[in-house]
Amino acid sequence: MKRAFLVLLVIAFSCTFAGISHGAVIQGIRYWSNERYTRVVLDVNTPVEFTQNRISNPDRLFFDLKGCIMSDEIKTILPISDNILRSARAAQFDKNTVRVVLDLESFESFNVMTLHEPFRIIIDVYGNGKAPSTPPRGEKQKITGIRKVLIDPGHGGKDTGAVGPNGLYEKDVVLSVSKKLGKILNERYNIEAIFTREDDVFIPLEERTAVANSKKVDLFISIHANASPYRSVRGIETYILNWTNDEGAMRVAARENAISLKKMRKVQGDLQIILQDLARDSKRDESLKLAHNVQVSLVSALKEDYKEITDLGVKHALFYVLVGAEMPSILAEISFISNNEEEKRLSEDDYRSKIAEAIARGIDEYVAPSKLVKRDSDKL
């Protein structure tokens, strides 16, 4: 994965641009890429309005950030040279506007979205390059066509995720389950398991998706533990990316996105982002198949040893971590850490191991059509 970070000097508005007492400062530009995709992230210290356009001679995209400043003393060219973008450039266009230019090399399309808390502008640029084919793996591999899986343990570092009534952290539980899953995939199926994090560190949501795309993985599995203000709520549910009007699903997505429910409702209004994302490579249908099989496998496996395993089914929601993923992708809520009994189970190594085994089995069943289970009770 190519990755770079360009730090732009943060300066006081009153010292540099007279008459600007309140505004935004662009703080950095980051990027990740592969042969046909580059994700560029603009870090800004506060929400800003911006316009976008494409112009030719030379071919480039530009974004004008309004009411925004940066230092005019720093060289602000970020070389990329990944066959899609030649570079990213930032300059003070006028005293109230920063212009960011992406110099195009090979261009097919682009998507733009904003994330909040902290505010950043996410730009996904798609080129027309062809990724090289990967040779077949050894006989040990049972999951046909699946050679590389990205496992995303939710939260981490300063972001603890949900906290159980007895102090169990979601970030610790999902990291443990993820490592177990990675070991099973590697040792039993000869699948390369890549992790967004392997330690207790904070990884921004947009970086997790970018890692999946830049590493060209075959599947993206994000693992979380659920939570509810009502201690009696329990169960297992698996999500795919899509618009929803289900209040409960929106609450789950808001919590995992680290935003308020009010802001979640507002974000959902931007259907263009979701529709563009779902249309890419028909991955919605594959995500749905994967989610069904993982959900069925989790519920079936845990019911063998535990009473009161509640099947909450497969659902839709707008999870930031899934937006832009170019491969089948799901988010699994493995149990409610807010429920006393399920928190106790999640604290046990045996329960975590069974969850990891069940997810691996669900992945195996996903690629075997004869094993695919669909249930009429899942309203999608």
C-alpha positions, 0 to 999 in steps of 0.5 A: 500500500502506498501511503503518504501524509502531507502536513500543512502548517496551522496558522492563526487567521488574524495573523495572516489574513486580515478580516478573517476572524473565524474559518477553517484550516486545511491540516493535511492530505493523505492517500492510498492507492492500487492500480485502479483506485486512489483515495485522497483524504483532506483533513480540515479542522472544521466543516467547510463548504466546497465546490468541485470541477474537472478541467482539461489541458492538463486533465485535473480535478479541483476542489475549492474549500470556502472560508479556509486557509493554509500556509503560503510558506510551505511547498504543497505538492504531494507526489503520487504517481500511481498511474491514476493521479500524478500529484495532489496540490494545495494552494491559497486561491484567494484569502478565503479559499484553498484550492486542492488540485488532483492531477489526473493520469488515468481517469474513469470516475470519482466520488466525494463524501464528507465525514465528521468529528473530525471533519474530512473530505474523502475523494475516491478516484477510479482509473481504467487500469487493469489489476494483474491476475493472481495465480492459484493457491495451493491445494490446502485452500478450500475457499475457492477464489478467496485468497485474501481477506481483510479483517477489521476489528472495530474501534481501538486506541482512544475509541473504546467502542461500547463498554459493558456493564462490568467494564468490558471494552468492545475494542478488546473483544473484537480484536481478540475475535479478529485474531482468532479468525485470521489464524483459522483462515490462514492455517485451515484455508490457506487464506491470507488474513490482513488486519486493519489493526493488530494492536490497541491503536486508533485507525480512522474509518476511511483508512480501513476501507482504503486499506482493503481497496489498496491491498486488493482483498477479496472480502472485507469483514468488519467485526463489532460488538453491539450495544443498547441502552436497554440491558435486556436487548441481546442477539446477533445481527449482520449488516451490509451497506445500504439505505434504511428507514429502520430506526434501530439500524440507524442507531447502530450505524450512528454509534459505529460511525461515532456521530449523533442519530440526528446527524445519521439521519441527515447523512442518509439523505445523501442517497447519491453516495450510497447508490453509486457505491452499491452499483460498483461491480454488483458487489451488493448482491455478493455482500448480501450472500456473504452476510446471510451465510455468516449470520446463519453460521454464527447463530447455528454454531452458538445455539449448539452450546448456548441457550437464548441465542437471538437471531436478529437477521441480516440488515441494512445501514450506512456504515462509513467503514463500508462505503467505497469498499470494492469487494463484498463487505459486511459488518458483523455485530457478534453479541450485545456487550451491554447485556449482562449475560452476553458481556460475560460470554464475550469475556470468555475465550471459548465464546470468542473462539466459537464466534471466529470458527463460525465466521470462517465457516460462513465464509466457506459456505459463501463460496459453495452455492449448494450450501447457501442458505436464504431465509424468508424471514429476512426482509431485505 
